């Protein structure tokens, strides 16, 4: 199982444990969410860097060879709590 799939499974599991009861999340659940949020932001920072740097380098080569370039989306930004 890939890291992305494991992350998604852990997030779904946390959501299920929070959504499955009629109560506020426990301190442990909130802490676990904070851990997952940090992991998500770290992964997205890596993706943003890849898109901003590596894909631009690939595009430069594509343009040099007169072939269509790749679309590079805007970086994903995060609001601080």
N, C-alpha and C positions, 0 to 999 in steps of 0.2 A: 504494500500500500504506500502510495506517495505521501510526502510530507503534507501536501495540500489536502489530500483526502483525510489524513489523520487529523489535521487541524479542523476541517469541516465536521468530522465525526465528534471531536471533543466539544466543539461549539454547539452542535445539535444536542449532544448529551446534556450539556449545561442548561440549554434552553428547556429541554424536556423536564429536567429536575426542578426548574424554577416554575415553569408553566403548569406542571402537574399537580400543584397544591395551591390552595387559596391562602397564601401567606406571602409576606415579603421575603426576598432572598436572604439567605443566612449570610453572616460575615464571611464564612468560608467560600460561599458561592460568589460573593462580590469580589473577594480577593482572587479567585480563580478567573473571573471575568477580566479583572485588571491584568492578570498574567497573559491571558489570550489576546487582549487588546495590544499589549506591548509586542507580542509575537507577530500579530497582524501588521502593526505599523512598521516593524523591522522588515518584514517581507515585502511590504509595499514600497518601502524606501529602496530596497534592492531592485525591485521592478522598475521604479522611477529612474534609478541610476542607469539600469540597462537600456531602457527606452531612450533616455536622454543622451547617453554616450555611445553605446554599441550600435544601436540602430542608426544613429546619425552617421557613424563611420561606414556602415553597410550602405546607407543611402548615397554617400559620397562616391563609393565604388560603382553603384548602380548608375548614377548620373554620368560618371566618367565613361561608362560603357553604353550610354544612351539607351537605357532601359528604364521603365517606370520605377519610381521609388516607392518606399513603404510609407504609409500614413503613421505619423507619430502623434498619439494623443497627448493632451496636456497632462502634466504630472498630477497625481492624486494628492490633494492637500488635506491636512488634518487640523481641526480646531483643537486648541488646548483646553483642558477642563478648567 
